[in-house]
Amino acid sequence: MFDATKEYALKLDLEDESKKFRDRFYIQNDLIYMDGNSLGMMSIDAETCVNRVLNEWKTLAINGWSDAKIPWFYYAEELAKKMSKFMGTSENEIIIHSSATINLHIGLSIFYKPEGIRSKIIMDELNFPSDIYAVKSHIKSLGYEVEEVLELIKSNDGKTINEDDIINSFTNEIALVILPSVLYRSGQLLNIERITKEAHKKGIYVLFDLCHSAGAFRHELSKWDVDFAFWCGYKYFNNGPGGVASIYINKKHFDRETGLAGWFGYKKESQFDMKLDFVKSKNAGGFQISTPHLLSMAPLEGSLNIFEEAGIDNLRSKSLKLTDYLIFLIEKKLSKFDFTIGTPKEHSRRGGHVALEHDDAIRINEAIKNNNIIPDFRFPNTIRLAPIALYTSFFEVWKVVDIIEKIMMNEEYKKFDDKRSTIA
Ligand SMILES: *Cc1c(COP(=O)(O)O)cnc(C)c1O
């Protein structure tokens, strides 16, 4: 259906209805950015909102809490309302809060209640290490042995996790299952609804890490009946480095206690009564801890405005077209150089990036960077390429594969060291 010529790439760009959004981002000349799944690019809209909040601080000082354009006291809740439209939840089931890993700790403090033999946690061995660290430390802090409690589902191919293996592990010894929606390395998308349904049949709670899917496509968290989820804002949601993350908690769990209480989870109307007994807000906001990080939340406001305009389903369609095209070009032009694709091909089983694998990936990745492309390397053999619907063009995708082909033909990668850098 695609064709591998440059003219065809340019034609795809001409026909692309969402290409106008690219102008809202600070695209750097001569640099092709394929790493928006690690850190989304900065938009003019994000910058405008940061500048506004800075200016509110300058001119209103403490009064910004009540008098800012969006009063700071309600900022996390207001942005959560915008966010809920893309995640398929009620407005009060989401709160913009802290960082992803901290939000997982919060989820554990709410849902990990070992009782009798039901004490185990299921995760997978391909999970993002931070999640594993968080869970292990939580288990130890409760006085349990990690080996007795934590069960990691094995991968059969080192890239993907078989959903049946996950579901077959659900027994009455399992208290909790914690999984990523999209695996950060291969880009495999798990069937969140199916896993949740099967877990619930066995009385198991389900927590999802949505870092690699939030902002890539529409979620239906309420419909899927997920218990708890968390995701960072700085990847597909373009919220800036260290930008504030989000929590989703199903409304049926609003009455649960948090093990990590703080005054911003207090019932909002009476937070400033300063009573010593904690009265939790009966919504996702009740699980907040501290004063919201206004300045690293402001870019999200701008970014969510762009998402509202562009429409998340349009972005998913374009993203799939971009990645289909990328996969087509890789198969056509790079398979003769022993590249393989680690990402499942079916649309329903993949997120927003493509994992390009090669035994010499370290050096090839260096050569790609040397050609003004920003890819993303994951040890030992994976180059992740993420064309982002809001700002990557079809021509750029074509150009990236064209450059990799040249790097292989003229063996440019052999000039580089076979050593990895600190951040990768
Ligand atoms: C990026 C990412 C995180 C990030 O965690 P932080 O606490 O924001 O540093 C967590 N989990 C996954 C799967 C990620 O991809």
PDBQT file of the ligand as one rigid body, heavy atoms in Angstrom, charges set to zero:
ROOT
HETATM    1  C1  LIG A 501       9.101   6.853  31.854  1.00  0.00    +0.000 C 
HETATM    2  C2  LIG A 501       8.553   5.781  32.678  1.00  0.00    +0.000 A 
HETATM    3  C3  LIG A 501       8.409   5.954  34.053  1.00  0.00    +0.000 A 
HETATM    4  C4  LIG A 501       8.914   7.221  34.669  1.00  0.00    +0.000 C 
HETATM    5  O1  LIG A 501       8.963   7.271  36.012  1.00  0.00    +0.000 OA
HETATM    6  P1  LIG A 501       9.257   8.659  36.746  1.00  0.00    +0.000 P 
HETATM    7  O2  LIG A 501       8.890   8.355  38.122  1.00  0.00    +0.000 OA
HETATM    8  O3  LIG A 501       8.443   9.703  36.081  1.00  0.00    +0.000 OA
HETATM    9  O4  LIG A 501      10.709   8.957  36.579  1.00  0.00    +0.000 OA
HETATM   10  C5  LIG A 501       7.804   4.941  34.776  1.00  0.00    +0.000 A 
HETATM   11  N1  LIG A 501       7.374   3.801  34.164  1.00  0.00    +0.000 NA
HETATM   12  C6  LIG A 501       7.516   3.628  32.834  1.00  0.00    +0.000 A 
HETATM   13  C7  LIG A 501       7.019   2.374  32.176  1.00  0.00    +0.000 C 
HETATM   14  C8  LIG A 501       8.111   4.610  32.059  1.00  0.00    +0.000 A 
HETATM   15  O5  LIG A 501       8.259   4.420  30.750  1.00  0.00    +0.000 OA
ENDROOT
TORSDOF 0
